Amino acid sequence: MLLLRLSSALCIAAMLALTACSEDPAARAARTHAEQIAERLGRGLSWNSEDIGHALSRDADVDVYSVTGTRYSVSDQGRVLLRIRATSPVDRDGEPLGRTSSPSPAAVAVVCFEISVSYSDTGVAEVDCPAGEPRSFRAPAEIPRTAYEWLKTRLPATPDLAAAREVVDRLDLDDRIGKDVAEVDGVIGIALRERPGVCLFARVRPGDVQVWWPSRVQAMPGESSCSAAEAAHGHAQRPPH
């Protein structure tokens, strides 16, 4: 009987502790923060794990431990998986504060989550915090604005694949920028890809060099892929100003 009473008391104490933890305002604020991150990613049209990590690491209340996966369009059913640590201070009324906010918080929760996001669903689960330090991420790669003039003035005046490739190779580009140079039906096409839907095209025809930024449209599978073939065919070419 004594053992039964003791066991019951321990169970009640455990239930009370679990309830207290689940109702802790700072812990609730941490989960809310993680759910907001999942919601923002769910609304996005394209993902790149490195860019997501960089964006989230700028949040003073979030440390990013891992990001995997990509999605390039609304029809791409890719999934992104993140592990983050959320630090959520709250004031005496249970209202969230920034990590560097003043006055001093009444409580602080440090909770880790796994966030899973696809176009059709999102999930947020509390997990044990990973060992080691959070990851650092590079800023998103960008095609330099000077690339337009570089190609316009340095590409050969007549189709020459080797010369065109040399001009592109001499551009000072981030190693994450995609480069595609090819000859299609006697026309040299050049495509520099910054990210899905953002690219710089050029083409060389006899006596004619054209360079343009195609319309900023979301890349779909098999479409607007920033390829040299598209550039050679004048895809999304804008009229001259």
Phi and psi in degrees as a GROMACS rama.xvg file:
@    title "Ramachandran Plot"
@    xaxis  label "Phi"
@    yaxis  label "Psi"
@TYPE xy
-61.8993  -42.0978  LEU-2
-64.9282  -36.9652  LEU-3
-64.5878  -43.7483  LEU-4
-63.5631  -42.3238  ARG-5
-63.2335  -42.4075  LEU-6
-63.15  -41.3398  SER-7
-63.6061  -41.3507  SER-8
-63.414  -39.9297  ALA-9
-66.2912  -39.9846  LEU-10
-63.2976  -43.2601  CYS-11
-63.2202  -43.2136  ILE-12
-62.0629  -41.182  ALA-13
-64.3311  -40.8474  ALA-14
-65.2185  -40.1712  MET-15
-64.223  -40.8688  LEU-16
-64.5937  -42.1202  ALA-17
-63.5848  -41.8585  LEU-18
-64.0858  -43.6126  THR-19
-61.5491  -39.8592  ALA-20
-66.5547  -44.4252  CYS-21
-66.8046  -23.7926  SER-22
-97.2083  2.84872  GLU-23
-64.3626  123.044  ASP-24
-58.5951  -39.002  PRO-25
-67.4136  -39.3411  ALA-26
-66.1295  -39.4949  ALA-27
-63.5932  -39.1576  ARG-28
-63.6155  -38.0707  ALA-29
-64.1061  -44.608  ALA-30
-65.0379  -41.1361  ARG-31
-59.6475  -41.0671  THR-32
-61.0103  -45.2067  HIS-33
-63.7261  -39.2444  ALA-34
-66.7745  -34.8972  GLU-35
-66.1812  -38.093  GLN-36
-62.5726  -45.38  ILE-37
-60.443  -41.118  ALA-38
-63.9891  -42.6815  GLU-39
-62.3566  -43.0036  ARG-40
-66.5951  -35.5179  LEU-41
-64.0393  -27.2457  GLY-42
-83.6929  -13.8393  ARG-43
-72.1331  150.269  GLY-44
-91.0318  -28.7199  LEU-45
-143.11  148.676  SER-46
-130.856  147.672  TRP-47
-137.405  125.453  ASN-48
-58.3344  -40.2087  SER-49
-64.5948  -42.057  GLU-50
-68.8575  -37.895  ASP-51
-62.6217  -46.3052  ILE-52
-59.448  -42.1022  GLY-53
-64.1051  -43.3814  HIS-54
-63.6854  -44.0392  ALA-55
-71.7594  -32.7343  LEU-56
-69.0506  -13.6613  SER-57
-80.1816  -10.4972  ARG-58
-78.8009  119.47  ASP-59
-62.5815  -20.7881  ALA-60
-101.407  10.819  ASP-61
-132.352  133.339  VAL-62
-114.939  133.199  ASP-63
-104.237  125.333  VAL-64
-100.382  -32.5522  TYR-65
-160.564  147.286  SER-66
-141.302  128.1  VAL-67
-134.545  152.108  THR-68
100.943  159.583  GLY-69
-144.946  161.654  THR-70
-147.287  132.286  ARG-71
-105.593  -9.43332  TYR-72
-166.42  169.668  SER-73
-66.7498  -21.694  VAL-74
-91.7431  -4.19692  SER-75
-90.8275  114.1  ASP-76
-85.5757  37.64  GLN-77
-65.9687  163.247  GLY-78
-132.213  138.866  ARG-79
-107.669  135.344  VAL-80
-123.347  124.651  LEU-81
-123.676  148.772  LEU-82
-122.267  121.838  ARG-83
-130.58  161.218  ILE-84
-116.642  121.559  ARG-85
-106.223  126.72  ALA-86
-106.383  117.331  THR-87
-128.47  96.9593  SER-88
-80.141  147.632  PRO-89
-130.423  155.126  VAL-90
-84.043  -174.375  ASP-91
-67.775  -16.0958  ARG-92
-95.0565  5.56939  ASP-93
81.79  10.7935  GLY-94
-86.6725  137.012  GLU-95
-62.154  143.363  PRO-96
-123.006  154.598  LEU-97
-69.1483  157.934  GLY-98
-59.7496  -30.3734  ARG-99
-104.161  14.074  THR-100
-71.5816  160.029  SER-101
-128.923  142.67  SER-102
-74.9857  -179.831  PRO-103
-60.4828  139.526  SER-104
-69.3863  153.556  PRO-105
-81.459  -27.1049  ALA-106
-153.908  150.802  ALA-107
-134.714  131.5  VAL-108
-115.416  135.572  ALA-109
-116.964  107.863  VAL-110
-129.96  141.879  VAL-111
-107.765  144.689  CYS-112
-135.006  151.98  PHE-113
-107.944  124.612  GLU-114
-113.282  126.06  ILE-115
-118.7  125.955  SER-116
-134.482  129.871  VAL-117
-130.908  -178.806  SER-118
-66.1374  -28.4861  TYR-119
-100.582  -16.9735  SER-120
-158.336  161.313  ASP-121
-134.166  155.446  THR-122
-145.451  141.528  GLY-123
-130.214  120.555  VAL-124
-130.325  136.587  ALA-125
-75.07  135.106  GLU-126
-134.863  167.183  VAL-127
-66.1706  141.179  ASP-128
-67.3946  132.856  CYS-129
-65.2295  153.952  PRO-130
-77.632  159.822  ALA-131
88.0534  -174.255  GLY-132
-92.4777  152.995  GLU-133
-61.8522  158.2  PRO-134
-78.3802  157.197  ARG-135
-112.586  151.248  SER-136
-132.385  143.548  PHE-137
-75.7791  151.155  ARG-138
-63.191  153.572  ALA-139
-56.2842  143.549  PRO-140
-73.511  143.982  ALA-141
-135.151  142.323  GLU-142
-74.5349  123.341  ILE-143
-62.6366  142.235  PRO-144
-60.8863  -24.9771  ARG-145
-70.5741  -13.9424  THR-146
-63.5642  -32.6273  ALA-147
-58.7503  -53.5705  TYR-148
-67.9108  -35.1911  GLU-149
-58.2995  -50.2441  TRP-150
-67.0159  -40.0765  LEU-151
-61.4688  -37.888  LYS-152
-97.1122  -16.05  THR-153
-113.44  -15.5439  ARG-154
-66.452  147.669  LEU-155
-64.1257  150.963  PRO-156
-75.545  -16.6155  ALA-157
-127.772  154.418  THR-158
-57.8383  115.359  PRO-159
-144.354  100.317  ASP-160
-61.2362  -44.4194  LEU-161
-63.7068  -42.2269  ALA-162
-66.8311  -39.068  ALA-163
-64.5812  -42.2373  ALA-164
-63.9662  -37.5294  ARG-165
-63.5935  -41.4656  GLU-166
-61.8051  -43.9194  VAL-167
-66.1637  -42.3311  VAL-168
-63.1294  -28.1196  ASP-169
-81.5832  -6.52844  ARG-170
-68.8647  140.827  LEU-171
-86.0943  86.7381  ASP-172
-112.053  145.852  LEU-173
-59.1765  142.839  ASP-174
-66.76  -9.78354  ASP-175
-89.3782  -7.77326  ARG-176
-75.9556  125.708  ILE-177
-75.0239  141.119  GLY-178
-128.255  127.49  LYS-179
-136.797  120.943  ASP-180
-130.657  126.162  VAL-181
-154.058  160.762  ALA-182
-105.266  127.862  GLU-183
-129.558  113.265  VAL-184
52.5003  43.2747  ASP-185
80.6254  5.26712  GLY-186
-115.37  134.692  VAL-187
-86.9849  122.986  ILE-188
-109.552  138.73  GLY-189
-131.309  131.168  ILE-190
-134.494  125.403  ALA-191
-109.986  125.107  LEU-192
-111.802  118.322  ARG-193
-83.749  -50.8094  GLU-194
-162.885  171.298  ARG-195
-51.1902  124.382  PRO-196
85.2156  -3.82372  GLY-197
-124.41  109.805  VAL-198
-152.602  168.379  CYS-199
-121.077  127.586  LEU-200
-109.061  152.822  PHE-201
-150.295  152.711  ALA-202
-146.353  150.622  ARG-203
-123.117  117.842  VAL-204
-117.6  164.255  ARG-205
-51.7764  116.858  PRO-206
72.5903  13.9665  GLY-207
-146.917  121.598  ASP-208
-118.309  124.266  VAL-209
-123.496  138.968  GLN-210
-135.209  134.175  VAL-211
-155.955  155.242  TRP-212
-94.8104  110.93  TRP-213
-65.7537  160.87  PRO-214
-53.116  140.561  SER-215
-79.0382  92.8701  ARG-216
-122.755  152.419  VAL-217
-70.0599  130.067  GLN-218
-71.7619  134.018  ALA-219
-113.548  155.771  MET-220
-54.1939  122.893  PRO-221
82.8596  -1.36859  GLY-222
-129.396  148.943  GLU-223
44.8912  46.8308  SER-224
-89.5534  8.40141  SER-225
59.4429  53.7124  CYS-226
-103.979  157.952  SER-227
-63.0555  -33.3744  ALA-228
-63.3607  -42.116  ALA-229
-62.2798  -41.753  GLU-230
-63.4557  -42.7636  ALA-231
-62.0623  -30.4749  ALA-232
-91.847  4.07633  HIS-233
73.6054  31.1538  GLY-234
-58.2419  132.115  HIS-235
53.0119  34.1431  ALA-236
-73.5572  133.493  GLN-237
-87.9139  146.699  ARG-238
-64.9946  147.616  PRO-239
-61.7919  144.513  PRO-240
